[in-house]
Amino acid sequence: MKQLDSFNSKNASRVYAMKEALENKYPHIDWRTEQSNPDSSGELNVSLFVPFPQYKEAELIYQDFKSNKFNCGSSVFDSLIEEVIAFRDERNWKQFHNPKDLALSLSLEASELLENFQWKTSEQAIKENMDNLKDELADVVIYALLLSDALDINMETAIKEKIRKNRSKYPVEKSFGISKKYTDL
Ligand SMILES: [Mg+2]
């Protein structure tokens, strides 16, 4: 076997999800993962292997897979996603977390967030409902992270990409101090 890549074991669940996706799409290749023994600093790694004769083809597939299509690389959200997923899996709730219901739940939580502002000014809502605002905002982000995981979207890459698109939609020289939509600029 020959190693294609190696990951910190904190990302283990994403590595296994990636292996599963690779197996589904390229079943003729014998994708294998293996967890290493702890090194001197106690770090564990998960490595992705393929048989020697399949290495050349697998490497091309893997590079393409990693960089273009599936965005499986690590992100600043990884440890939070791990924690949210652990909470979900301890309760056997994955079966309910299909993308449609996650998107629906995200929207419901956004409405719960909004409810804190109803019939109040921003200042009144913040003064009276700060604890609730914090909880509901956290619920929105938790569902966003679960949905990103279900859809295999790397949120760090996606957010950076969207900011790049927004920059070109709203150039500073046209939009500075103006709240109009980009189509009306
Ligand atoms: Mg809530």
Backbone and ligand atoms as CSV (ligand in chain L), in Angstrom:
chain,resi,resn,atom,element,x,y,z
A,1,MET,N,N,0.851,-1.202,0.000
A,1,MET,CA,C,0.000,0.000,0.000
A,1,MET,C,C,0.884,1.248,0.000
A,2,LYS,N,N,0.350,2.330,-0.570
A,2,LYS,CA,C,1.092,3.581,-0.577
A,2,LYS,C,C,0.208,4.701,-0.045
A,3,GLN,N,N,0.817,5.563,0.775
A,3,GLN,CA,C,0.043,6.616,1.429
A,3,GLN,C,C,-0.237,7.781,0.494
A,4,LEU,N,N,-1.504,8.175,0.427
A,4,LEU,CA,C,-1.888,9.334,-0.386
A,4,LEU,C,C,-1.876,10.618,0.434
A,5,ASP,N,N,-2.322,10.496,1.670
A,5,ASP,CA,C,-2.418,11.702,2.503
A,5,ASP,C,C,-2.511,11.302,3.969
A,6,SER,N,N,-2.263,12.260,4.836
A,6,SER,CA,C,-2.323,11.990,6.267
A,6,SER,C,C,-2.976,13.187,6.962
A,7,PHE,N,N,-3.825,12.920,7.948
A,7,PHE,CA,C,-4.580,13.979,8.620
A,7,PHE,C,C,-4.474,13.829,10.120
A,8,ASN,N,N,-4.574,14.957,10.812
A,8,ASN,CA,C,-4.681,14.900,12.268
A,8,ASN,C,C,-5.969,14.161,12.626
A,9,SER,N,N,-5.904,13.335,13.661
A,9,SER,CA,C,-7.075,12.507,13.978
A,9,SER,C,C,-8.280,13.320,14.445
A,10,LYS,N,N,-8.072,14.622,14.755
A,10,LYS,CA,C,-9.219,15.486,15.085
A,10,LYS,C,C,-10.184,15.559,13.911
A,11,ASN,N,N,-9.621,15.394,12.699
A,11,ASN,CA,C,-10.460,15.456,11.498
A,11,ASN,C,C,-10.917,14.070,11.048
A,12,ALA,N,N,-10.805,13.076,11.945
A,12,ALA,CA,C,-11.049,11.689,11.533
A,12,ALA,C,C,-12.415,11.494,10.872
A,13,SER,N,N,-13.459,12.108,11.443
A,13,SER,CA,C,-14.785,11.839,10.878
A,13,SER,C,C,-14.889,12.368,9.453
A,14,ARG,N,N,-14.193,13.486,9.176
A,14,ARG,CA,C,-14.205,14.013,7.801
A,14,ARG,C,C,-13.392,13.116,6.870
A,15,VAL,N,N,-12.318,12.549,7.386
A,15,VAL,CA,C,-11.501,11.659,6.548
A,15,VAL,C,C,-12.320,10.427,6.165
A,16,TYR,N,N,-13.046,9.877,7.147
A,16,TYR,CA,C,-13.850,8.690,6.852
A,16,TYR,C,C,-14.994,9.026,5.892
A,17,ALA,N,N,-15.563,10.217,6.045
A,17,ALA,CA,C,-16.622,10.639,5.116
A,17,ALA,C,C,-16.051,10.782,3.708
A,18,MET,N,N,-14.830,11.303,3.626
A,18,MET,CA,C,-14.169,11.475,2.329
A,18,MET,C,C,-13.884,10.118,1.688
A,19,LYS,N,N,-13.416,9.171,2.515
A,19,LYS,CA,C,-13.140,7.823,2.005
A,19,LYS,C,C,-14.436,7.195,1.462
A,20,GLU,N,N,-15.513,7.400,2.198
A,20,GLU,CA,C,-16.799,6.832,1.762
A,20,GLU,C,C,-17.222,7.429,0.426
A,21,ALA,N,N,-17.049,8.746,0.297
A,21,ALA,CA,C,-17.408,9.416,-0.958
A,21,ALA,C,C,-16.529,8.920,-2.107
A,22,LEU,N,N,-15.239,8.741,-1.834
A,22,LEU,CA,C,-14.318,8.226,-2.863
A,22,LEU,C,C,-14.712,6.805,-3.270
A,23,GLU,N,N,-15.057,5.986,-2.290
A,23,GLU,CA,C,-15.459,4.596,-2.578
A,23,GLU,C,C,-16.722,4.543,-3.435
A,24,ASN,N,N,-17.669,5.452,-3.110
A,24,ASN,CA,C,-18.917,5.458,-3.885
A,24,ASN,C,C,-18.677,5.874,-5.328
A,25,LYS,N,N,-17.800,6.865,-5.506
A,25,LYS,CA,C,-17.578,7.401,-6.837
A,25,LYS,C,C,-16.554,6.588,-7.634
A,26,TYR,N,N,-15.564,6.046,-6.950
A,26,TYR,CA,C,-14.499,5.288,-7.634
A,26,TYR,C,C,-14.321,3.930,-6.968
A,27,PRO,N,N,-15.341,3.045,-7.108
A,27,PRO,CA,C,-15.300,1.776,-6.370
A,27,PRO,C,C,-14.213,0.816,-6.856
A,28,HIS,N,N,-13.661,1.052,-8.054
A,28,HIS,CA,C,-12.632,0.129,-8.562
A,28,HIS,C,C,-11.292,0.312,-7.850
A,29,ILE,N,N,-11.180,1.415,-7.088
A,29,ILE,CA,C,-9.926,1.629,-6.339
A,29,ILE,C,C,-10.124,1.197,-4.878
A,30,ASP,N,N,-9.116,0.525,-4.361
A,30,ASP,CA,C,-9.193,-0.024,-3.006
A,30,ASP,C,C,-8.716,1.031,-1.995
A,31,TRP,N,N,-9.604,2.005,-1.681
A,31,TRP,CA,C,-9.270,3.076,-0.727
A,31,TRP,C,C,-9.207,2.499,0.681
A,32,ARG,N,N,-8.149,2.798,1.413
A,32,ARG,CA,C,-8.032,2.310,2.804
A,32,ARG,C,C,-7.631,3.464,3.716
A,33,THR,N,N,-8.131,3.403,4.950
A,33,THR,CA,C,-7.649,4.363,5.957
A,33,THR,C,C,-7.028,3.585,7.114
A,34,GLU,N,N,-6.106,4.218,7.763
A,34,GLU,CA,C,-5.454,3.570,8.898
A,34,GLU,C,C,-5.077,4.625,9.934
A,35,GLN,N,N,-5.362,4.319,11.200
A,35,GLN,CA,C,-4.985,5.252,12.264
A,35,GLN,C,C,-3.608,4.876,12.790
A,36,SER,N,N,-2.755,5.884,12.909
A,36,SER,CA,C,-1.385,5.616,13.365
A,36,SER,C,C,-1.334,5.456,14.883
A,37,ASN,N,N,-0.228,4.959,15.377
A,37,ASN,CA,C,0.036,4.991,16.812
A,37,ASN,C,C,0.435,6.416,17.177
A,38,PRO,N,N,0.195,6.833,18.436
A,38,PRO,CA,C,0.565,8.206,18.812
A,38,PRO,C,C,2.069,8.462,18.610
A,39,ASP,N,N,2.408,9.655,18.104
A,39,ASP,CA,C,3.835,9.995,17.979
A,39,ASP,C,C,4.336,10.538,19.323
A,40,SER,N,N,5.553,11.105,19.335
A,40,SER,CA,C,6.151,11.528,20.609
A,40,SER,C,C,5.306,12.593,21.325
A,41,SER,N,N,4.574,13.420,20.542
A,41,SER,CA,C,3.744,14.451,21.183
A,41,SER,C,C,2.335,13.942,21.496
A,42,GLY,N,N,2.113,12.646,21.248
A,42,GLY,CA,C,0.803,12.075,21.561
A,42,GLY,C,C,-0.217,12.262,20.457
A,43,GLU,N,N,0.228,12.866,19.330
A,43,GLU,CA,C,-0.682,13.108,18.210
A,43,GLU,C,C,-1.013,11.817,17.473
A,44,LEU,N,N,-2.294,11.682,17.116
A,44,LEU,CA,C,-2.711,10.554,16.291
A,44,LEU,C,C,-2.974,11.052,14.873
A,45,ASN,N,N,-2.673,10.227,13.912
A,45,ASN,CA,C,-2.964,10.591,12.526
A,45,ASN,C,C,-3.818,9.530,11.866
A,46,VAL,N,N,-4.620,9.995,10.918
A,46,VAL,CA,C,-5.358,9.053,10.076
A,46,VAL,C,C,-4.820,9.207,8.667
A,47,SER,N,N,-4.384,8.091,8.071
A,47,SER,CA,C,-3.814,8.156,6.727
A,47,SER,C,C,-4.708,7.469,5.721
A,48,LEU,N,N,-4.626,7.980,4.502
A,48,LEU,CA,C,-5.364,7.384,3.390
A,48,LEU,C,C,-4.375,6.638,2.503
A,49,PHE,N,N,-4.665,5.367,2.243
A,49,PHE,CA,C,-3.770,4.511,1.459
A,49,PHE,C,C,-4.486,3.927,0.240
A,50,VAL,N,N,-3.716,3.591,-0.758
A,50,VAL,CA,C,-4.223,2.772,-1.883
A,50,VAL,C,C,-3.143,1.750,-2.243
A,51,PRO,N,N,-3.493,0.662,-2.957
A,51,PRO,CA,C,-2.471,-0.302,-3.367
A,51,PRO,C,C,-1.479,0.339,-4.349
A,52,PHE,N,N,-0.224,-0.086,-4.298
A,52,PHE,CA,C,0.819,0.453,-5.186
A,52,PHE,C,C,0.391,0.555,-6.643
A,53,PRO,N,N,-0.147,-0.535,-7.245
A,53,PRO,CA,C,-0.452,-0.455,-8.686
A,53,PRO,C,C,-1.527,0.584,-9.018
A,54,GLN,N,N,-2.354,0.959,-8.022
A,54,GLN,CA,C,-3.432,1.925,-8.288
A,54,GLN,C,C,-3.028,3.352,-7.905
A,55,TYR,N,N,-1.814,3.510,-7.412
A,55,TYR,CA,C,-1.414,4.781,-6.814
A,55,TYR,C,C,-1.497,5.962,-7.790
A,56,LYS,N,N,-0.963,5.759,-9.008
A,56,LYS,CA,C,-0.911,6.873,-9.972
A,56,LYS,C,C,-2.304,7.401,-10.282
A,57,GLU,N,N,-3.199,6.478,-10.594
A,57,GLU,CA,C,-4.571,6.873,-10.923
A,57,GLU,C,C,-5.251,7.488,-9.696
A,58,ALA,N,N,-5.057,6.838,-8.553
A,58,ALA,CA,C,-5.701,7.307,-7.320
A,58,ALA,C,C,-5.222,8.708,-6.947
A,59,GLU,N,N,-3.957,8.985,-7.172
A,59,GLU,CA,C,-3.410,10.293,-6.808
A,59,GLU,C,C,-4.071,11.403,-7.632
A,60,LEU,N,N,-4.251,11.149,-8.928
A,60,LEU,CA,C,-4.913,12.134,-9.794
A,60,LEU,C,C,-6.352,12.371,-9.342
A,61,ILE,N,N,-7.066,11.282,-9.084
A,61,ILE,CA,C,-8.460,11.381,-8.629
A,61,ILE,C,C,-8.516,12.152,-7.314
A,62,TYR,N,N,-7.617,11.792,-6.420
A,62,TYR,CA,C,-7.639,12.364,-5.080
A,62,TYR,C,C,-7.359,13.877,-5.099
A,63,GLN,N,N,-6.372,14.289,-5.894
A,63,GLN,CA,C,-6.037,15.720,-5.969
A,63,GLN,C,C,-7.220,16.521,-6.496
A,64,ASP,N,N,-7.859,15.981,-7.526
A,64,ASP,CA,C,-9.017,16.631,-8.131
A,64,ASP,C,C,-10.160,16.700,-7.111
A,65,PHE,N,N,-10.367,15.586,-6.464
A,65,PHE,CA,C,-11.415,15.433,-5.448
A,65,PHE,C,C,-11.239,16.466,-4.342
A,66,LYS,N,N,-10.008,16.585,-3.884
A,66,LYS,CA,C,-9.699,17.435,-2.747
A,66,LYS,C,C,-9.786,18.927,-3.112
A,67,SER,N,N,-9.234,19.285,-4.247
A,67,SER,CA,C,-9.109,20.712,-4.533
A,67,SER,C,C,-10.336,21.304,-5.215
A,68,ASN,N,N,-11.020,20.533,-6.045
A,68,ASN,CA,C,-12.088,21.146,-6.835
A,68,ASN,C,C,-13.499,20.825,-6.400
A,69,LYS,N,N,-13.742,19.557,-6.167
A,69,LYS,CA,C,-15.150,19.171,-6.101
A,69,LYS,C,C,-15.703,19.066,-4.696
A,70,PHE,N,N,-14.959,18.505,-3.799
A,70,PHE,CA,C,-15.580,18.121,-2.542
A,70,PHE,C,C,-15.154,18.963,-1.349
A,71,ASN,N,N,-14.206,19.839,-1.542
A,71,ASN,CA,C,-13.804,20.754,-0.467
A,71,ASN,C,C,-13.654,20.068,0.887
A,72,CYS,N,N,-12.927,18.963,0.904
A,72,CYS,CA,C,-12.796,18.198,2.145
A,72,CYS,C,C,-11.661,18.693,3.034
A,73,GLY,N,N,-10.966,19.746,2.592
A,73,GLY,CA,C,-9.835,20.213,3.390
A,73,GLY,C,C,-10.278,20.713,4.753
A,74,SER,N,N,-9.329,20.962,5.626
A,74,SER,CA,C,-9.688,21.392,6.966
A,74,SER,C,C,-10.185,22.835,6.932
A,75,SER,N,N,-10.906,23.238,7.956
A,75,SER,CA,C,-11.366,24.621,8.043
A,75,SER,C,C,-11.349,25.062,9.496
A,76,VAL,N,N,-11.483,26.387,9.705
A,76,VAL,CA,C,-11.468,26.922,11.069
A,76,VAL,C,C,-12.659,26.420,11.886
A,77,PHE,N,N,-13.656,25.854,11.228
A,77,PHE,CA,C,-14.858,25.384,11.927
A,77,PHE,C,C,-14.772,23.921,12.361
A,78,ASP,N,N,-13.686,23.228,11.994
A,78,ASP,CA,C,-13.626,21.776,12.194
A,78,ASP,C,C,-13.895,21.322,13.629
A,79,SER,N,N,-13.273,22.001,14.610
A,79,SER,CA,C,-13.437,21.490,15.980
A,79,SER,C,C,-14.870,21.721,16.467
A,80,LEU,N,N,-15.496,22.835,16.029
A,80,LEU,CA,C,-16.897,23.074,16.397
A,80,LEU,C,C,-17.805,22.037,15.741
A,81,ILE,N,N,-17.540,21.745,14.467
A,81,ILE,CA,C,-18.347,20.738,13.763
A,81,ILE,C,C,-18.220,19.389,14.469
A,82,GLU,N,N,-16.989,19.036,14.846
A,82,GLU,CA,C,-16.771,17.761,15.560
A,82,GLU,C,C,-17.640,17.702,16.819
A,83,GLU,N,N,-17.684,18.828,17.554
A,83,GLU,CA,C,-18.434,18.851,18.815
A,83,GLU,C,C,-19.943,18.729,18.572
A,84,VAL,N,N,-20.428,19.441,17.567
A,84,VAL,CA,C,-21.855,19.391,17.235
A,84,VAL,C,C,-22.244,17.989,16.737
A,85,ILE,N,N,-21.371,17.392,15.938
A,85,ILE,CA,C,-21.633,16.043,15.400
A,85,ILE,C,C,-21.617,15.011,16.545
A,86,ALA,N,N,-20.687,15.192,17.488
A,86,ALA,CA,C,-20.622,14.263,18.627
A,86,ALA,C,C,-21.925,14.339,19.430
A,87,PHE,N,N,-22.409,15.561,19.652
A,87,PHE,CA,C,-23.686,15.755,20.364
A,87,PHE,C,C,-24.817,15.039,19.614
A,88,ARG,N,N,-24.831,15.204,18.280
A,88,ARG,CA,C,-25.865,14.570,17.451
A,88,ARG,C,C,-25.778,13.035,17.523
A,89,ASP,N,N,-24.558,12.526,17.392
A,89,ASP,CA,C,-24.399,11.068,17.302
A,89,ASP,C,C,-24.648,10.364,18.640
A,90,GLU,N,N,-24.343,11.066,19.754
A,90,GLU,CA,C,-24.648,10.492,21.067
A,90,GLU,C,C,-26.146,10.221,21.215
A,91,ARG,N,N,-26.950,10.975,20.471
A,91,ARG,CA,C,-28.418,10.867,20.559
A,91,ARG,C,C,-29.038,10.123,19.381
A,92,ASN,N,N,-28.193,9.608,18.488
A,92,ASN,CA,C,-28.690,8.878,17.311
A,92,ASN,C,C,-29.657,9.729,16.476
A,93,TRP,N,N,-29.295,11.000,16.263
A,93,TRP,CA,C,-30.182,11.914,15.536
A,93,TRP,C,C,-29.791,12.085,14.073
A,94,LYS,N,N,-28.706,11.441,13.647
A,94,LYS,CA,C,-28.281,11.659,12.254
A,94,LYS,C,C,-29.405,11.298,11.270
A,95,GLN,N,N,-30.171,10.246,11.654
A,95,GLN,CA,C,-31.270,9.780,10.804
A,95,GLN,C,C,-32.287,10.888,10.489
A,96,PHE,N,N,-32.396,11.914,11.366
A,96,PHE,CA,C,-33.361,12.992,11.130
A,96,PHE,C,C,-32.746,14.181,10.374
A,97,HIS,N,N,-31.405,14.190,10.296
A,97,HIS,CA,C,-30.715,15.386,9.794
A,97,HIS,C,C,-30.461,15.351,8.297
A,98,ASN,N,N,-31.521,15.244,7.526
A,98,ASN,CA,C,-31.367,15.351,6.066
A,98,ASN,C,C,-31.250,16.835,5.718
A,99,PRO,N,N,-30.670,17.153,4.554
A,99,PRO,CA,C,-30.447,18.569,4.218
A,99,PRO,C,C,-31.703,19.429,4.249
A,100,LYS,N,N,-32.844,18.896,3.799
A,100,LYS,CA,C,-34.076,19.694,3.784
A,100,LYS,C,C,-34.477,20.094,5.202
A,101,ASP,N,N,-34.473,19.131,6.131
A,101,ASP,CA,C,-34.899,19.444,7.503
A,101,ASP,C,C,-33.884,20.299,8.244
A,102,LEU,N,N,-32.615,20.176,7.880
A,102,LEU,CA,C,-31.606,21.057,8.489
A,102,LEU,C,C,-31.807,22.498,8.019
A,103,ALA,N,N,-32.085,22.672,6.715
A,103,ALA,CA,C,-32.321,24.024,6.176
A,103,ALA,C,C,-33.571,24.619,6.813
A,104,LEU,N,N,-34.602,23.793,6.958
A,104,LEU,CA,C,-35.854,24.237,7.585
A,104,LEU,C,C,-35.599,24.651,9.041
A,105,SER,N,N,-34.839,23.837,9.761
A,105,SER,CA,C,-34.549,24.129,11.172
A,105,SER,C,C,-33.731,25.400,11.313
A,106,LEU,N,N,-32.800,25.608,10.385
A,106,LEU,CA,C,-31.997,26.836,10.408
A,106,LEU,C,C,-32.913,28.056,10.292
A,107,SER,N,N,-33.879,27.963,9.387
A,107,SER,CA,C,-34.802,29.082,9.185
A,107,SER,C,C,-35.694,29.291,10.414
A,108,LEU,N,N,-36.147,28.199,11.040
A,108,LEU,CA,C,-36.964,28.317,12.259
A,108,LEU,C,C,-36.176,28.986,13.386
A,109,GLU,N,N,-34.909,28.592,13.512
A,109,GLU,CA,C,-34.075,29.203,14.560
A,109,GLU,C,C,-33.832,30.680,14.260
A,110,ALA,N,N,-33.705,31.027,12.963
A,110,ALA,CA,C,-33.538,32.445,12.589
A,110,ALA,C,C,-34.789,33.224,12.966
A,111,SER,N,N,-35.964,32.590,12.857
A,111,SER,CA,C,-37.215,33.245,13.273
A,111,SER,C,C,-37.266,33.406,14.786
A,112,GLU,N,N,-36.759,32.407,15.516
A,112,GLU,CA,C,-36.714,32.527,16.986
A,112,GLU,C,C,-35.789,33.687,17.383
A,113,LEU,N,N,-34.722,33.850,16.634
A,113,LEU,CA,C,-33.819,34.980,16.868
A,113,LEU,C,C,-34.575,36.296,16.666
A,114,LEU,N,N,-35.326,36.345,15.566
A,114,LEU,CA,C,-36.080,37.548,15.198
A,114,LEU,C,C,-37.161,37.886,16.223
A,115,GLU,N,N,-37.752,36.843,16.800
A,115,GLU,CA,C,-38.835,37.024,17.772
A,115,GLU,C,C,-38.395,37.930,18.929
A,116,ASN,N,N,-37.109,37.879,19.248
A,116,ASN,CA,C,-36.594,38.695,20.351
A,116,ASN,C,C,-36.653,40.198,20.057
A,117,PHE,N,N,-36.771,40.525,18.774
A,117,PHE,CA,C,-36.805,41.942,18.389
A,117,PHE,C,C,-38.225,42.460,18.161
A,118,GLN,N,N,-39.192,41.549,18.161
A,118,GLN,CA,C,-40.556,41.954,17.812
A,118,GLN,C,C,-41.095,43.022,18.770
A,119,TRP,N,N,-41.640,44.092,18.210
A,119,TRP,CA,C,-42.249,45.221,18.942
A,119,TRP,C,C,-41.227,45.973,19.797
A,120,LYS,N,N,-39.975,45.823,19.494
A,120,LYS,CA,C,-38.951,46.513,20.289
A,120,LYS,C,C,-37.969,47.221,19.360
A,121,THR,N,N,-37.296,48.230,19.872
A,121,THR,CA,C,-36.159,48.780,19.135
A,121,THR,C,C,-34.981,47.830,19.355
A,122,SER,N,N,-33.936,47.965,18.544
A,122,SER,CA,C,-32.738,47.145,18.742
A,122,SER,C,C,-32.231,47.282,20.174
A,123,GLU,N,N,-32.220,48.534,20.646
A,123,GLU,CA,C,-31.679,48.801,21.984
A,123,GLU,C,C,-32.494,48.090,23.070
A,124,GLN,N,N,-33.840,48.162,22.938
A,124,GLN,CA,C,-34.702,47.493,23.929
A,124,GLN,C,C,-34.480,45.979,23.901
A,125,ALA,N,N,-34.417,45.404,22.684
A,125,ALA,CA,C,-34.252,43.948,22.550
A,125,ALA,C,C,-32.939,43.498,23.176
A,126,ILE,N,N,-31.881,44.250,22.921
A,126,ILE,CA,C,-30.569,43.880,23.465
A,126,ILE,C,C,-30.593,43.968,24.996
A,127,LYS,N,N,-31.243,45.012,25.493
A,127,LYS,CA,C,-31.306,45.206,26.942
A,127,LYS,C,C,-32.118,44.093,27.620
A,128,GLU,N,N,-33.241,43.732,26.997
A,128,GLU,CA,C,-34.161,42.786,27.651
A,128,GLU,C,C,-33.875,41.324,27.315
A,129,ASN,N,N,-33.323,41.066,26.138
A,129,ASN,CA,C,-33.267,39.663,25.654
A,129,ASN,C,C,-31.867,39.167,25.295
A,130,MET,N,N,-30.849,39.756,25.855
A,130,MET,CA,C,-29.496,39.398,25.414
A,130,MET,C,C,-29.196,37.901,25.531
A,131,ASP,N,N,-29.623,37.282,26.621
A,131,ASP,CA,C,-29.351,35.843,26.788
A,131,ASP,C,C,-30.038,35.021,25.697
A,132,ASN,N,N,-31.298,35.360,25.416
A,132,ASN,CA,C,-32.028,34.656,24.351
A,132,ASN,C,C,-31.400,34.888,22.990
A,133,LEU,N,N,-30.984,36.135,22.750
A,133,LEU,CA,C,-30.352,36.452,21.458
A,133,LEU,C,C,-29.121,35.579,21.254
A,134,LYS,N,N,-28.347,35.434,22.308
A,134,LYS,CA,C,-27.128,34.621,22.233
A,134,LYS,C,C,-27.473,33.158,21.925
A,135,ASP,N,N,-28.468,32.630,22.644
A,135,ASP,CA,C,-28.867,31.224,22.440
A,135,ASP,C,C,-29.392,30.986,21.019
A,136,GLU,N,N,-30.247,31.887,20.554
A,136,GLU,CA,C,-30.859,31.658,19.235
A,136,GLU,C,C,-29.844,31.844,18.113
A,137,LEU,N,N,-28.947,32.799,18.299
A,137,LEU,CA,C,-27.882,32.970,17.289
A,137,LEU,C,C,-27.009,31.716,17.243
A,138,ALA,N,N,-26.729,31.143,18.423
A,138,ALA,CA,C,-25.951,29.896,18.466
A,138,ALA,C,C,-26.708,28.772,17.752
A,139,ASP,N,N,-28.038,28.685,17.955
A,139,ASP,CA,C,-28.835,27.657,17.265
A,139,ASP,C,C,-28.726,27.799,15.746
A,140,VAL,N,N,-28.785,29.038,15.269
A,140,VAL,CA,C,-28.682,29.275,13.820
A,140,VAL,C,C,-27.348,28.755,13.292
A,141,VAL,N,N,-26.277,29.099,14.013
A,141,VAL,CA,C,-24.936,28.700,13.550
A,141,VAL,C,C,-24.751,27.186,13.655
A,142,ILE,N,N,-25.306,26.576,14.713
A,142,ILE,CA,C,-25.208,25.109,14.864
A,142,ILE,C,C,-25.859,24.421,13.660
A,143,TYR,N,N,-27.063,24.881,13.278
A,143,TYR,CA,C,-27.711,24.269,12.110
A,143,TYR,C,C,-26.938,24.549,10.822
A,144,ALA,N,N,-26.339,25.731,10.735
A,144,ALA,CA,C,-25.532,26.042,9.549
A,144,ALA,C,C,-24.344,25.077,9.458
A,145,LEU,N,N,-23.718,24.791,10.590
A,145,LEU,CA,C,-22.577,23.871,10.594
A,145,LEU,C,C,-23.024,22.455,10.249
A,146,LEU,N,N,-24.168,22.023,10.809
A,146,LEU,CA,C,-24.683,20.677,10.498
A,146,LEU,C,C,-25.017,20.554,9.010
A,147,LEU,N,N,-25.609,21.619,8.465
A,147,LEU,CA,C,-25.969,21.587,7.040
A,147,LEU,C,C,-24.716,21.570,6.162
A,148,SER,N,N,-23.710,22.353,6.557
A,148,SER,CA,C,-22.459,22.363,5.780
A,148,SER,C,C,-21.827,20.975,5.792
A,149,ASP,N,N,-21.918,20.295,6.939
A,149,ASP,CA,C,-21.356,18.947,7.033
A,149,ASP,C,C,-22.159,17.973,6.167
A,150,ALA,N,N,-23.493,18.070,6.241
A,150,ALA,CA,C,-24.348,17.155,5.459
A,150,ALA,C,C,-24.122,17.337,3.960
A,151,LEU,N,N,-23.841,18.581,3.541
A,151,LEU,CA,C,-23.655,18.856,2.111
A,151,LEU,C,C,-22.180,18.815,1.693
A,152,ASP,N,N,-21.320,18.497,2.667
A,152,ASP,CA,C,-19.885,18.456,2.411
A,152,ASP,C,C,-19.369,19.786,1.852
A,153,ILE,N,N,-19.832,20.863,2.476
A,153,ILE,CA,C,-19.364,22.205,2.105
A,153,ILE,C,C,-18.330,22.640,3.144
A,154,ASN,N,N,-17.161,23.033,2.676
A,154,ASN,CA,C,-16.157,23.594,3.576
A,154,ASN,C,C,-16.537,25.046,3.821
A,155,MET,N,N,-17.040,25.358,5.022
A,155,MET,CA,C,-17.585,26.697,5.283
A,155,MET,C,C,-16.537,27.798,5.209
A,156,GLU,N,N,-15.313,27.489,5.602
A,156,GLU,CA,C,-14.264,28.520,5.520
A,156,GLU,C,C,-14.041,28.918,4.062
A,157,THR,N,N,-13.909,27.902,3.197
A,157,THR,CA,C,-13.717,28.174,1.766
A,157,THR,C,C,-14.941,28.876,1.186
A,158,ALA,N,N,-16.143,28.391,1.584
A,158,ALA,CA,C,-17.382,28.952,1.025
A,158,ALA,C,C,-17.551,30.421,1.418
A,159,ILE,N,N,-17.242,30.738,2.677
A,159,ILE,CA,C,-17.399,32.133,3.133
A,159,ILE,C,C,-16.395,33.038,2.417
A,160,LYS,N,N,-15.157,32.559,2.303
A,160,LYS,CA,C,-14.137,33.381,1.623
A,160,LYS,C,C,-14.520,33.619,0.164
A,161,GLU,N,N,-15.026,32.568,-0.459
A,161,GLU,CA,C,-15.464,32.654,-1.864
A,161,GLU,C,C,-16.614,33.649,-2.006
A,162,LYS,N,N,-17.550,33.618,-1.046
A,162,LYS,CA,C,-18.711,34.514,-1.122
A,162,LYS,C,C,-18.295,35.964,-0.877
A,163,ILE,N,N,-17.357,36.177,0.030
A,163,ILE,CA,C,-16.868,37.548,0.256
A,163,ILE,C,C,-16.218,38.077,-1.026
A,164,ARG,N,N,-15.470,37.187,-1.709
A,164,ARG,CA,C,-14.841,37.575,-2.978
A,164,ARG,C,C,-15.912,37.990,-3.996
A,165,LYS,N,N,-17.003,37.192,-4.084
A,165,LYS,CA,C,-18.092,37.535,-5.011
A,165,LYS,C,C,-18.746,38.863,-4.610
A,166,ASN,N,N,-18.957,39.051,-3.298
A,166,ASN,CA,C,-19.588,40.297,-2.819
A,166,ASN,C,C,-18.715,41.512,-3.123
A,167,ARG,N,N,-17.393,41.324,-3.046
A,167,ARG,CA,C,-16.485,42.437,-3.366
A,167,ARG,C,C,-16.678,42.899,-4.800
A,168,SER,N,N,-16.852,41.922,-5.708
A,168,SER,CA,C,-17.000,42.344,-7.107
A,168,SER,C,C,-18.414,42.857,-7.388
A,169,LYS,N,N,-19.396,42.393,-6.607
A,169,LYS,CA,C,-20.759,42.929,-6.761
A,169,LYS,C,C,-20.857,44.348,-6.197
A,170,TYR,N,N,-20.134,44.586,-5.110
A,170,TYR,CA,C,-20.211,45.865,-4.412
A,170,TYR,C,C,-18.836,46.528,-4.341
A,171,PRO,N,N,-18.352,47.058,-5.468
A,171,PRO,CA,C,-17.040,47.739,-5.411
A,171,PRO,C,C,-17.130,48.953,-4.485
A,172,VAL,N,N,-16.069,49.186,-3.727
A,172,VAL,CA,C,-16.083,50.279,-2.732
A,172,VAL,C,C,-16.460,51.605,-3.375
A,173,GLU,N,N,-15.923,51.883,-4.576
A,173,GLU,CA,C,-16.174,53.189,-5.194
A,173,GLU,C,C,-17.649,53.404,-5.548
A,174,LYS,N,N,-18.405,52.302,-5.749
A,174,LYS,CA,C,-19.834,52.440,-6.061
A,174,LYS,C,C,-20.727,52.333,-4.829
A,175,SER,N,N,-20.280,51.592,-3.834
A,175,SER,CA,C,-21.203,51.239,-2.755
A,175,SER,C,C,-20.878,51.894,-1.420
A,176,PHE,N,N,-19.826,52.697,-1.366
A,176,PHE,CA,C,-19.386,53.296,-0.101
A,176,PHE,C,C,-20.509,54.124,0.533
A,177,GLY,N,N,-20.981,53.726,1.693
A,177,GLY,CA,C,-22.027,54.477,2.405
A,177,GLY,C,C,-23.393,54.402,1.761
A,178,ILE,N,N,-23.579,53.478,0.811
A,178,ILE,CA,C,-24.866,53.366,0.101
A,178,ILE,C,C,-25.459,51.985,0.379
A,179,SER,N,N,-26.750,51.939,0.752
A,179,SER,CA,C,-27.347,50.666,1.145
A,179,SER,C,C,-28.114,49.996,-0.001
A,180,LYS,N,N,-27.998,50.534,-1.226
A,180,LYS,CA,C,-28.740,49.959,-2.361
A,180,LYS,C,C,-28.234,48.576,-2.730
A,181,LYS,N,N,-29.149,47.767,-3.313
A,181,LYS,CA,C,-28.772,46.456,-3.823
A,181,LYS,C,C,-27.871,46.633,-5.043
A,182,TYR,N,N,-27.004,45.644,-5.288
A,182,TYR,CA,C,-26.008,45.799,-6.368
A,182,TYR,C,C,-26.636,46.042,-7.731
A,183,THR,N,N,-27.873,45.541,-7.914
A,183,THR,CA,C,-28.533,45.737,-9.211
A,183,THR,C,C,-28.951,47.199,-9.414
A,184,ASP,N,N,-29.035,47.959,-8.326
A,184,ASP,CA,C,-29.461,49.377,-8.415
A,184,ASP,C,C,-28.304,50.362,-8.257
A,185,LEU,N,N,-27.083,49.846,-8.192
A,185,LEU,CA,C,-25.942,50.751,-8.002
A,185,LEU,C,C,-25.568,51.465,-9.299
L,1,MG,MG,MG,-33.880,27.968,19.438
